Amino acid sequence: MKLPSRIHPSGCSCEGCHRPGHSAPLDRADELTIARVLAGQAVNDSGYELTVTTTTTVAPGGSAAGGADKVVVECEGRRWDVSRHLMAATSFAPPF
């Protein structure tokens, strides 16, 4: 399975969005595709900024978070929980 290398604007129907593994319109992008953008493995050509929100846990008595527990991306009314994809599928661990 070839994964998209870029995301395009919502509703895009260009040739690249019709070829598997080339592009995906923002409104049809899945969590793995969005996670790949965050990991630098795909390009955001949607024309919109992706807003990334992380949740971390600091144990009682602790002074630092061990890493992100949850990573959520929002854009144009869509919301993707990319947590498991960032850690497992892309071998990317957020530096926070």
N, C-alpha and C positions, 0 to 999 in steps of 0.2 A: 504494500500500500504506500503510495507516494503522498506525502503531506504537503499542504499548501505552503508556498514560500513567501506569500504576501496576502494582506487583506486589503480589499478595495472598498469604496463607499457602498452603503446599503443600496440594494436594488440594482447594482451593477450587473450588466449582462454582456460584458466584453468577451472576447474569445478566450482570454486567460481564465475567466471565471467559469467557463464551460469545460475546460480541460482539467481532468482530475490531477491534483497535485501542483497546479500552478498558482491559482489565486482563489480566494473565497470572499464573497461580499460580506461586509460587516454584519448584516442582519442574518446571515447564515453561518457565521463563524462559530465553531464549537470551542469548548474549554481548552482542548489541546492546542488548537491554532493560536488562541490568545496567549497561552502559556509560552508557546514558541516565540511569539513577538517579544515577550518580556525577557526571554533567555537569549535574544539576539539571533535566533534561528529562522525568523521570518520577519518581513518588513511591514510596517504600518503605513500603507498608502491610502488609508481611508479618508484622510483629510480631517480627522478628529483626534483629539488627545484622549488617551486612555487614562482613567483615574484609578490608581491602585491604592487599596486600603489593606493594611495588615493588622492582624491581631496577634499579640504575643502574650506569653504568660511568664510572670516572675514568681518563683516559688516563695512562700513565706520565709523570711530571713535571708532571701537571696538579694543580690544587687544587680543582676543582669539577666536579660532574657536569653534563653537557650536558642532561640530562633523563632521564625514565624510559625504560628499555629494555623493560621488561616490567611489566605491571600485572595482578595476579591477585586475584580476589575469591573469598572462601570464605564459605559459610553453610549450616548444616544438612547437612553432609556433601557438599555440591556445591561444585564449583570451576569458575570461568569465567576464561579468559585473555581479558581485554578490551582488550589492548594496541592491536591494529589498529583496533578500533572507536572507542576514545577519540580516536585521532589522526585517523582518516579520516572515519568516519561522523558523528561528532558535532561535529567541528571543535573539539574540546576537547583542550588539552594540559595534563597535570597540572603543577602548579607546583613540582615537585620533580625 
